[in-house]
Amino acid sequence: MKKSLLALIILLPAAVQAKEMIGPYEAVGYLTCNGMKIQTSTINVDDNMVLQIPDAETQAPAIYLAKRTDDHSEAVKYVRMNYDAATRTFTPDPSGASVNFGIRSGNPGTPGNDLYHLTMNGQEYACSSYTVYNPLSQKKK
């Protein structure tokens, strides 16, 4: 009995897919805006949501945080944050960078007319459809 339990414990990590994280939040999906892959978390119990967007110059992942409540419009402002994994805390990035992200409503009653919209550095982007990560897949794209 002990031997089979030990074998299960040893094999379990290989069988369970590691979750992709954005700071302390699990990435649940992505979309693309002007060729940039933007990963997102869900809205957590504190109404926080994070985006991970590649930096325009370095392509390093940058984290943006917003308080989301009932407003899902494109007017929601996300502020660039630095994340300290040791303390699991966010602090505002000294750059003061921010983006606006959310749903831009289209014509009411017209299916597929609401699109995600990003405003970054004064540029506006219509984004692709949202792709939810498949929890059963072995590798995320």
N, C-alpha and C positions, 0 to 999 in steps of 0.2 A: 504494500500500500504506500509506504513512504517513498519507495523508488519511483512509482508512477506519478505521484504528486510532484516530486522533484523534477521529473522529466517534463511535466506540464508547465511548471514554473520556468524552466529553462527555455522551452519552446514558445511560451506565450509572448514574450516581447517581439519575436520575429513575426508572429501571426497578427499582432495588433499594429495597425498603421499609426505612425506618429502624427499627431495633429499639427497643422501649420498654425503658428501663433503670430498675432500682431500685438506686441507687448504682452499683457496678461490675458488678452482675449483671443478666442479661437477664430481663425479665418473661416467663414462659412461659404464664401463664394467670391466671384469676381465679375468684372465687366471691363471693356476697353473703351477708352476715350482718346481719340486721335492717336491711336497706336500705343497708348500707355495702359498697361494692365493695372487695374485698381482692385486690390483685395479689400473685402469688408468683413466686419464682424456683424453680429446681430446687435440689436439695442439691448443692453444688459439691464439688470434690475435697478440700477441707478440712473437709467435713461441715457447712459453713455454709449456712443458708437465710435468705432475707429475705422479709418481708412489707411491703407498702405499704398503710397504712390511713389514711383521712382523719381528721384531728384532729377530735374531737367539737365543739370550739368554733369553730375557724377554717376547717375543711374543707381545710386545707393538708395535703399528703401527708406522713405520718410513716413513717419506716423503723424496722422492728423486726428484730433479728438473733438467731438461735439456733444453737447447735451441735446438729445432728441426727445421730444415729448409727442404731442399730437401733430406737430408740424413736420410733414415729410416733403415739403416743397423744396425747390432749388435755392431758397433763401437761407437755409441753415448754414451757418458759418462754422467751419472746422479749423482749428488752430493747430499749427505744427508743434509737436511736442517731442521732448527727449524722454526716453524711457530708461530707468535704472532697474535692471533685472534683479539686483541684489535686494533692493528695498521694495520692488514692485510698485514704484511710483512714477508719475509723469510730472515733468516740469516744462513750462513753456520754452520753446526754442528761442534763443536771443534774436533770431532773424525777424521774429514777429510775423512770419509768413502765415497766410490763411487761404483757404479755398471755400467756395460755396458749392454744395453738392446736395442733390435730392431729385425728386420727381418733378418734371415740368409737365403740367397737365396740358393735354391736347384738347380737341373738341369733345365735349361731353357726349357720351353715347357712341363714340366711334372706337371700336376695338383696336387695341395696339397703338393708340395715339398718344399714350402717356410714356414719356421717355425719361431716363435718367439724364441729368444735365450737370456739367461741371463748369465752374468759372474759376480759372487759375491764371494768375499774372495778367489779368485783364482780358484774357482770351476765353471765349465761350465754346464749349464742346458738347455735342450730342453724343451720348454713349450707346454702346451696343446693348443688347438684351442681357439681363443678369443671368449668370450661370452659377448654380448652386453646386458646391463640391459634392461628389457622390461618396458617402461614407463607406461604401463597400469597395470602392476602387482601390487598387494597390498604390497608385501614384497620382498625385495632383498635378495638373498641367501648370 
